[in-house]
Amino acid sequence: MGKSSSIKLIHSGTPDDFINVLTEEVKNHSAVNHEYLKRLGNGDFKNNYEALRDYAHQYSFYSMWFPEYIRSVIGSTNDKNIIEPLNDNLQEELGDEESNHVPHTELFADFKSKIGIDDEYKMNNPMSLTVKIWRELFLQKCKSDTTAIGVGAISVATEYIVPDIYPYIISCIENHTDFGKDESFFFRLHVECDVEHANEAIEVAKYLCSDPVNREAIRFGVFSSLNLRNSFWDNQLARSI
């Protein structure tokens, strides 16, 4: 293990030390820097429209469960220091002023419709096995009785990385198709609001990190979730080349 390995800090160092190293590892993880994302962002597929549609359709099977992921972590604890920031996030997902009070699942459905995902497309393109497994196992982490696993999964491994991942999608939409800012609204909204969520996510994780058991659980939730997302990108790349 290198000097900057979070596993070395489970039983030593301050919560700040642990979280600083953990978040550096997250930023460098292949789930955040995947070839598939880079190729989407660069418009580097034979058919960028079809690659975008396939991404949006398959990703929606995972993202439509997002309110349930958050509710599950909230339901695993009575600690208001965890519940309150997650509940704020949930209320945004269910629709706030920034989204004109439209639930984010509906915004994503509207995006899919605008880029040509209609009933015929849905009928001819079933959910992939990989995304089915991803959402089931991710929900399982969020439902864990060990709350720190869910916090690692939903906060550090998800909210924290959205501002790094969605710009690739925005670039594909705005720079490599005839679509524009109307179609990329969902992603721009999340890049903007999830910067704040990312900061909150780190504070929630840090709050738990005085206990080595929680550090271990957070780390487990983070890397098992990132590895699932990485498998999704692997499969999407295979479908698109």
Secondary structure, 3 states (H helix, E strand, C coil): CCCCCHHHHCCCCCHHHHHHHHHHHHHHCCCCCCHHHHHHHCCCCCCHHHHHHHHHHHHHHHHCCHHHHHHHHHCCCCCHHHHHHHHHHHHHHCCCHHHCCCCHHHHHHHHHHHCCCCHHHHHHCCCCHHHHHHHHHHHHHHCCCCHHHHHHHHHHCCHHHHHHHHHHHHHHHHHCCCCCCCCCHHHHHHHHHHHHHHHHHHHHHHHHCCCHHHHHHHHHHHHHHHHHHHHHHHHHHHHHC
